[in-house]
Amino acid sequence: TSELAGLLVLERCSINKDLNSSRKYAFSLVFDRQDEGQHYHFAANSEAEYNDWIKRIKNASYEKLKEKLQKLCEQITEMTGEHPLPSNHPFRDDSGPPEKPENKPIPVVPEEPPLLEISLACNDLIKSTVENRFPNAVVIVSTMTPPGATWTRLAQTEIIEQKSDPYFLTTVSIPSGGNFSEVTRLKLAVFDVRDRDKEEMTHLGQAVCTIKDVKNSTNQKIQLSLTGLDSPTPSGTITLLGWKVESPPEKPLPDPGETFRPRCGSINKPKFDNVLQRSFRFPTILGTNVKVVDVMGESFLTFRIPQQLL
């Protein structure tokens, strides 16, 4: 046996195939820090040994063990109706499967624009071998900002039924300020909703990246492989398309020397209130994106006519 040359902590790192190596089964470990000192290169003698290394490295991390623990807790909760861990337990994570969609009012858009807005799409999702159908896909997004070690649920998409390549209309907004920054990690977990009434769903796969990865990618578009909790085999891909939300234009201040208001200002006064605005982006076959802005408002007559009748 040889002497110990060093120690690697297998946390917050990814495994990439080393295409620059002369060895056929070469791979490298890339940590969150992007300097060359954080890249470690390895090579296996056979494909079986290569796959075994990849599987063992992925399963060795604390994050992977915590995901398995969370999965077991979810299964116990489904069978017993109670979480097996107390509420103050450090390993308890309540950002599990997506909640059942409800008819909740759309929250008012905050005045400060979000740090980043992201649209999501999946490709090549695998068929259910038992039911022989494409999944009813839904994505739940969780965040974690170092040095924190707990995932917090941020948002979830709508359910797209029986599609191998679903494109989600619901966008994910990363709030400005607070505990969010470029080093914030995003976990995108994809579930197959088998029964909405019974809230039965299956974990298809997940991917992890940082906000910095999205912002620094070409056209702020990045594609990640979805891997399961127990298998390194990809179960599809997920694409993130991010953009910076433009701040609304500031209203001009009135002129101190102006003694009267223009009459047209009162004539053209908007006849609606409670305006909500949402933006979507759709990819095209030409490789560009189409931006759609959805504006919704309530007419003043909705309130005034019932008041007059009463």
PEWOPE-V830336 format. One record per residue. RES is the residue in one letter. PHI is phi in radians with two decimals (none if undefined). BURIAL is I if it has 16 or more other C-alpha atoms within 10 Angstrom, else O. D_CENTER is the distance of its C-alpha to the mean C-alpha in whole Angstrom. Layout:
# PEWOPE-V830336
res=RES phi=PHI burial=BURIAL d_center=D_CENTER
res=RES phi=PHI burial=BURIAL d_center=D_CENTER
This chain:
# PEWOPE-V830336
res=T phi=none burial=O d_center=45
res=S phi=-1.62 burial=O d_center=44
res=E phi=-1.30 burial=O d_center=43
res=L phi=-1.18 burial=O d_center=40
res=A phi=-1.65 burial=O d_center=38
res=G phi=2.99 burial=O d_center=35
res=L phi=-2.40 burial=O d_center=32
res=L phi=-1.99 burial=O d_center=28
res=V phi=-1.62 burial=O d_center=26
res=L phi=-1.46 burial=I d_center=23
res=E phi=-2.27 burial=O d_center=20
res=R phi=0.94 burial=I d_center=17
res=C phi=-2.41 burial=I d_center=18
res=S phi=-2.23 burial=O d_center=18
res=I phi=-1.89 burial=I d_center=20
res=N phi=-2.09 burial=O d_center=21
res=K phi=-1.27 burial=O d_center=24
res=D phi=-1.49 burial=I d_center=27
res=L phi=-1.40 burial=O d_center=29
res=N phi=-1.54 burial=O d_center=31
res=S phi=-1.46 burial=O d_center=33
res=S phi=-1.38 burial=O d_center=36
res=R phi=-1.38 burial=O d_center=35
res=K phi=-1.27 burial=I d_center=34
res=Y phi=-1.92 burial=I d_center=32
res=A phi=-1.79 burial=I d_center=30
res=F phi=-2.61 burial=I d_center=27
res=S phi=-2.37 burial=I d_center=26
res=L phi=-1.73 burial=I d_center=23
res=V phi=-2.06 burial=I d_center=21
res=F phi=-1.57 burial=I d_center=20
res=D phi=-1.01 burial=I d_center=18
res=R phi=-1.22 burial=O d_center=21
res=Q phi=-1.70 burial=O d_center=22
res=D phi=-1.35 burial=O d_center=26
res=E phi=-1.13 burial=O d_center=28
res=G phi=-1.20 burial=O d_center=29
res=Q phi=-1.75 burial=O d_center=26
res=H phi=-1.85 burial=O d_center=26
res=Y phi=-2.15 burial=O d_center=28
res=H phi=-1.89 burial=O d_center=30
res=F phi=-2.38 burial=O d_center=31
res=A phi=-2.62 burial=I d_center=32
res=A phi=-1.88 burial=I d_center=33
res=N phi=-1.56 burial=O d_center=37
res=S phi=-2.62 burial=O d_center=35
res=E phi=-1.17 burial=O d_center=32
res=A phi=-1.11 burial=O d_center=33
res=E phi=-1.15 burial=O d_center=33
res=Y phi=-1.09 burial=I d_center=30
res=N phi=-1.13 burial=O d_center=28
res=D phi=-1.16 burial=O d_center=29
res=W phi=-1.08 burial=I d_center=28
res=I phi=-1.05 burial=O d_center=24
res=K phi=-1.11 burial=O d_center=24
res=R phi=-1.19 burial=O d_center=26
res=I phi=-1.16 burial=O d_center=24
res=K phi=-1.15 burial=I d_center=21
res=N phi=-1.43 burial=I d_center=22
res=A phi=-1.48 burial=O d_center=24
res=S phi=-1.29 burial=O d_center=21
res=Y phi=-1.11 burial=O d_center=21
res=E phi=-1.08 burial=I d_center=17
res=K phi=-1.18 burial=I d_center=18
res=L phi=-1.12 burial=O d_center=21
res=K phi=-1.18 burial=O d_center=19
res=E phi=-1.13 burial=O d_center=16
res=K phi=-1.12 burial=O d_center=20
res=L phi=-1.10 burial=O d_center=21
res=Q phi=-1.10 burial=I d_center=18
res=K phi=-1.11 burial=I d_center=19
res=L phi=-1.14 burial=O d_center=22
res=C phi=-1.12 burial=I d_center=22
res=E phi=-1.13 burial=I d_center=20
res=Q phi=-1.15 burial=O d_center=23
res=I phi=-1.16 burial=O d_center=26
res=T phi=-1.11 burial=O d_center=24
res=E phi=-1.15 burial=O d_center=24
res=M phi=-1.44 burial=O d_center=28
res=T phi=-1.78 burial=O d_center=29
res=G phi=1.46 burial=O d_center=27
res=E phi=-2.30 burial=O d_center=27
res=H phi=-1.28 burial=I d_center=25
res=P phi=-1.23 burial=O d_center=27
res=L phi=-1.83 burial=O d_center=26
res=P phi=-1.16 burial=O d_center=27
res=S phi=-1.11 burial=O d_center=25
res=N phi=-1.64 burial=O d_center=26
res=H phi=-1.26 burial=O d_center=26
res=P phi=-1.13 burial=O d_center=24
res=F phi=-1.62 burial=O d_center=22
res=R phi=-1.36 burial=I d_center=21
res=D phi=-2.29 burial=I d_center=17
res=D phi=-1.59 burial=O d_center=17
res=S phi=-1.64 burial=I d_center=13
res=G phi=-1.46 burial=I d_center=14
res=P phi=-1.10 burial=I d_center=13
res=P phi=-1.10 burial=I d_center=12
res=E phi=-1.33 burial=O d_center=15
res=K phi=-1.17 burial=O d_center=18
res=P phi=-1.05 burial=O d_center=17
res=E phi=-2.23 burial=O d_center=20
res=N phi=-1.46 burial=O d_center=22
res=K phi=-1.74 burial=O d_center=21
res=P phi=-1.16 burial=O d_center=22
res=I phi=-1.24 burial=O d_center=19
res=P phi=-1.15 burial=O d_center=19
res=V phi=-1.24 burial=O d_center=21
res=V phi=-1.18 burial=O d_center=19
res=P phi=-1.16 burial=O d_center=20
res=E phi=-1.15 burial=O d_center=23
res=E phi=-1.38 burial=O d_center=21
res=P phi=-1.14 burial=I d_center=18
res=P phi=-1.19 burial=I d_center=15
res=L phi=-1.11 burial=I d_center=14
res=L phi=-2.80 burial=I d_center=12
res=E phi=-2.08 burial=I d_center=10
res=I phi=-2.26 burial=I d_center=8
res=S phi=-1.86 burial=I d_center=9
res=L phi=-2.17 burial=I d_center=7
res=A phi=-2.64 burial=I d_center=10
res=C phi=-2.03 burial=I d_center=12
res=N phi=-2.39 burial=I d_center=15
res=D phi=1.02 burial=O d_center=18
res=L phi=-1.19 burial=I d_center=17
res=I phi=-1.33 burial=I d_center=20
res=K phi=-1.35 burial=O d_center=22
res=S phi=-1.30 burial=O d_center=23
res=T phi=-1.25 burial=O d_center=26
res=V phi=-1.43 burial=O d_center=28
res=E phi=-1.71 burial=O d_center=27
res=N phi=0.92 burial=O d_center=27
res=R phi=-2.59 burial=O d_center=24
res=F phi=-1.33 burial=I d_center=21
res=P phi=-1.27 burial=I d_center=18
res=N phi=-1.57 burial=I d_center=17
res=A phi=-1.45 burial=I d_center=13
res=V phi=-2.53 burial=I d_center=11
res=V phi=-2.03 burial=I d_center=7
res=I phi=-1.95 burial=I d_center=6
res=V phi=-1.92 burial=I d_center=4
res=S phi=-2.13 burial=I d_center=6
res=T phi=-2.23 burial=I d_center=8
res=M phi=-2.67 burial=I d_center=12
res=T phi=-1.87 burial=I d_center=14
res=P phi=-1.02 burial=O d_center=17
res=P phi=-1.51 burial=O d_center=20
res=G phi=-1.10 burial=O d_center=18
res=A phi=-2.24 burial=O d_center=17
res=T phi=-2.12 burial=I d_center=16
res=W phi=-1.41 burial=I d_center=12
res=T phi=-2.12 burial=I d_center=11
res=R phi=-1.15 burial=I d_center=9
res=L phi=-1.89 burial=I d_center=8
res=A phi=-2.85 burial=I d_center=7
res=Q phi=-2.56 burial=I d_center=8
res=T phi=-1.61 burial=I d_center=9
res=E phi=-1.36 burial=I d_center=13
res=I phi=-1.65 burial=I d_center=14
res=I phi=-1.81 burial=I d_center=16
res=E phi=-1.51 burial=I d_center=19
res=Q phi=0.85 burial=I d_center=20
res=K phi=-2.30 burial=I d_center=19
res=S phi=-1.43 burial=I d_center=18
res=D phi=-2.21 burial=I d_center=16
res=P phi=-1.34 burial=I d_center=14
res=Y phi=-2.08 burial=I d_center=13
res=F phi=-1.65 burial=I d_center=11
res=L phi=-1.39 burial=I d_center=13
res=T phi=-1.23 burial=I d_center=11
res=T phi=-1.64 burial=I d_center=9
res=V phi=-1.94 burial=I d_center=7
res=S phi=-1.80 burial=I d_center=9
res=I phi=-1.62 burial=I d_center=10
res=P phi=-1.11 burial=I d_center=13
res=S phi=-1.37 burial=O d_center=16
res=G phi=1.19 burial=O d_center=18
res=G phi=1.13 burial=O d_center=18
res=N phi=-1.81 burial=O d_center=16
res=F phi=-1.90 burial=I d_center=14
res=S phi=-2.66 burial=I d_center=15
res=E phi=-1.18 burial=O d_center=14
res=V phi=-1.53 burial=I d_center=15
res=T phi=-1.09 burial=I d_center=12
res=R phi=-1.60 burial=I d_center=10
res=L phi=-1.98 burial=I d_center=6
res=K phi=-1.92 burial=I d_center=6
res=L phi=-1.95 burial=I d_center=4
res=A phi=-1.80 burial=I d_center=7
res=V phi=-1.83 burial=I d_center=9
res=F phi=-2.10 burial=I d_center=13
res=D phi=-1.82 burial=I d_center=16
res=V phi=-1.41 burial=I d_center=17
res=R phi=-1.44 burial=I d_center=21
res=D phi=-2.59 burial=O d_center=23
res=R phi=-1.21 burial=O d_center=21
res=D phi=-1.12 burial=O d_center=25
res=K phi=-1.53 burial=O d_center=25
res=E phi=1.01 burial=O d_center=21
res=E phi=-1.64 burial=O d_center=21
res=M phi=-2.63 burial=I d_center=18
res=T phi=-2.14 burial=O d_center=18
res=H phi=-1.34 burial=I d_center=15
res=L phi=-1.54 burial=I d_center=15
res=G phi=2.98 burial=I d_center=13
res=Q phi=-2.64 burial=I d_center=10
res=A phi=-2.48 burial=I d_center=9
res=V phi=-2.27 burial=I d_center=9
res=C phi=-2.65 burial=I d_center=9
res=T phi=-2.00 burial=I d_center=10
res=I phi=-1.07 burial=I d_center=10
res=K phi=-1.11 burial=O d_center=14
res=D phi=-1.06 burial=I d_center=13
res=V phi=-1.22 burial=I d_center=11
res=K phi=-1.21 burial=I d_center=14
res=N phi=-1.57 burial=O d_center=17
res=S phi=-1.33 burial=O d_center=16
res=T phi=-1.10 burial=O d_center=18
res=N phi=0.99 burial=O d_center=18
res=Q phi=0.93 burial=I d_center=14
res=K phi=-2.21 burial=I d_center=13
res=I phi=-2.42 burial=I d_center=12
res=Q phi=-2.05 burial=I d_center=12
res=L phi=-2.18 burial=I d_center=11
res=S phi=-1.49 burial=I d_center=13
res=L phi=-1.65 burial=I d_center=12
res=T phi=-2.11 burial=I d_center=15
res=G phi=-1.39 burial=I d_center=16
res=L phi=-1.32 burial=I d_center=17
res=D phi=-2.02 burial=O d_center=21
res=S phi=-2.43 burial=O d_center=21
res=P phi=-1.36 burial=I d_center=20
res=T phi=-1.23 burial=O d_center=21
res=P phi=-1.09 burial=I d_center=18
res=S phi=-1.88 burial=I d_center=17
res=G phi=2.41 burial=I d_center=15
res=T phi=-2.29 burial=I d_center=13
res=I phi=-2.28 burial=I d_center=9
res=T phi=-1.95 burial=I d_center=10
res=L phi=-1.96 burial=I d_center=8
res=L phi=-2.11 burial=I d_center=11
res=G phi=-1.93 burial=I d_center=11
res=W phi=-2.74 burial=I d_center=14
res=K phi=-1.54 burial=O d_center=16
res=V phi=-1.31 burial=O d_center=17
res=E phi=-1.28 burial=O d_center=21
res=S phi=-1.26 burial=O d_center=23
res=P phi=-1.15 burial=O d_center=25
res=P phi=-1.13 burial=O d_center=29
res=E phi=-1.31 burial=O d_center=31
res=K phi=-1.30 burial=O d_center=34
res=P phi=-1.16 burial=O d_center=37
res=L phi=-1.32 burial=O d_center=40
res=P phi=-1.17 burial=O d_center=43
res=D phi=-1.30 burial=O d_center=46
res=P phi=-1.04 burial=O d_center=48
res=G phi=-1.45 burial=O d_center=51
res=E phi=-1.41 burial=O d_center=50
res=T phi=-1.69 burial=O d_center=52
res=F phi=-2.57 burial=O d_center=51
res=R phi=-1.63 burial=O d_center=48
res=P phi=-1.06 burial=O d_center=48
res=R phi=-1.14 burial=O d_center=48
res=C phi=-1.11 burial=O d_center=46
res=G phi=-1.13 burial=O d_center=43
res=S phi=-1.39 burial=O d_center=44
res=I phi=-1.20 burial=O d_center=45
res=N phi=-1.62 burial=O d_center=41
res=K phi=-1.12 burial=O d_center=40
res=P phi=-1.02 burial=O d_center=36
res=K phi=-1.83 burial=O d_center=37
res=F phi=-2.54 burial=O d_center=34
res=D phi=-2.54 burial=O d_center=32
res=N phi=0.95 burial=O d_center=28
res=V phi=-1.39 burial=O d_center=26
res=L phi=-2.07 burial=O d_center=23
res=Q phi=-2.24 burial=O d_center=21
res=R phi=-2.33 burial=O d_center=18
res=S phi=-2.07 burial=O d_center=17
res=F phi=-2.32 burial=I d_center=15
res=R phi=-2.34 burial=I d_center=16
res=F phi=-2.13 burial=I d_center=17
res=P phi=-1.32 burial=O d_center=18
res=T phi=-2.06 burial=O d_center=22
res=I phi=-1.20 burial=O d_center=24
res=L phi=-1.50 burial=O d_center=25
res=G phi=1.56 burial=O d_center=22
res=T phi=-1.69 burial=O d_center=22
res=N phi=-2.13 burial=O d_center=19
res=V phi=-1.81 burial=O d_center=21
res=K phi=-1.68 burial=O d_center=20
res=V phi=-2.12 burial=O d_center=20
res=V phi=-1.90 burial=O d_center=21
res=D phi=-1.82 burial=O d_center=22
res=V phi=-2.00 burial=O d_center=24
res=M phi=-2.20 burial=O d_center=25
res=G phi=-2.60 burial=O d_center=28
res=E phi=-1.90 burial=O d_center=31
res=S phi=-1.21 burial=O d_center=35
res=F phi=-1.05 burial=O d_center=37
res=L phi=-1.14 burial=O d_center=39
res=T phi=-1.04 burial=O d_center=37
res=F phi=-1.73 burial=O d_center=38
res=R phi=-1.26 burial=O d_center=42
res=I phi=-1.12 burial=O d_center=43
res=P phi=-1.06 burial=O d_center=43
res=Q phi=-1.13 burial=O d_center=44
res=Q phi=-1.20 burial=O d_center=47
res=L phi=-1.17 burial=O d_center=48
res=L phi=-1.32 burial=O d_center=48
